[in-house]
Amino acid sequence: MCGIVGLFLKNSEMEDQLGGLLERMLSTMCERGPDSAGFAVYGPATKGRSKITLQSANAKTDFAALNSSLTASKNSDAKLSVHDTHAVLTVPTDKLEAVKRMLRESHSSIRIMATGDAIEIYKEVGYPSEVARRFDLAHMSGSHAIGHTRMATESAVTTLGAHPFSTGADQCLVHNGSLSNHNGLRRELIRNGMTFETENDTEVAASYLSWRMQQGMNLREALEKGLDDLDGFFTFVVGTKTGFGVVRDPIACKPAVMAETDDYVAFGSEYRALAGLPGIDTAKVWEPEPATVYFWQR
């Protein structure tokens, strides 16, 4: 069934409130997806440095070993911040690819969940409000964020199978619905150099958008092209370093509601996810139209 929330702040003075607002929005969607939850936060970026979000089933042991490797390799400019089963490794951008290669070769039990200048992704199996508390979402700041709760209907409940999916630098996607042509599209994307970690159709959708943006499209153009190429029932909320977009399939049977004020744009699978936002009583509130791309960018 799934529950989706998203918040894009137009008012930079509200950035310290981002995590707290998103946590309350996500918690209202627990009944739509009690099995697992996840969220992506676009926080402050530091010039010349990139972030790698990591996850491990044996976090204490694996992250300690990684710290030792970084010290031994004289990567003193790499900083590791551990958050429960996840960690954010901040490295000089010119060393990003070398560090990713080291992770794959020497620390294969650690999974790379996302990379970019601003994005951090956290997702786990469990009740959504508990997942949010485990990662201290309430105290995260940034410009925009998206979240997802999942009631599994087609695949196993696993950490990797939870949303959001990130398949490109500073890109992520959450999804309510199902795609009917994801297997064929996955094969086509593999032929075009994309790789996959799961059998989840949402990863295919995220990879498709990343592929289109690699071809030079912006997020709006990629979403519009997806209306031609993606078959099924879907509502997507997506993020890039500076952008936030929403699109529903041409039938639009999955629930969705949006609100906009001078301070923010918000999305929820149900209105109750938006009801606690500041200024919601005077916001423009509407149901996004079928086959229509909504897009905001800083």
Secondary structure, 3 states (H helix, E strand, C coil): CCEEEEEEECCHHHHHHHHHHHHHHHHCCHHHCECEEEEEEECCCCCCEEEEEEECCCHHHHHHHHHHHHHHCCCCCCEEEEECCEEEEEEEHHHHHHHHHHHHHHCCCCEEEEEECCEEEEEEECCHHHHHHHCCHHHCCCCEEEEEEECCCCCCCCCCCCCCEEEECCEEEEEEEEECCHHHHHHHHHHCCCCCCCCCHHHHHHHHHHHHHHCCCCHHHHHHHHHHHCCEEEEEEEECCCEEEEEECCCCCCCCEEEECCCEEEEECCHHHCCCCCCHHHCEEECCCCCCCEEEEC
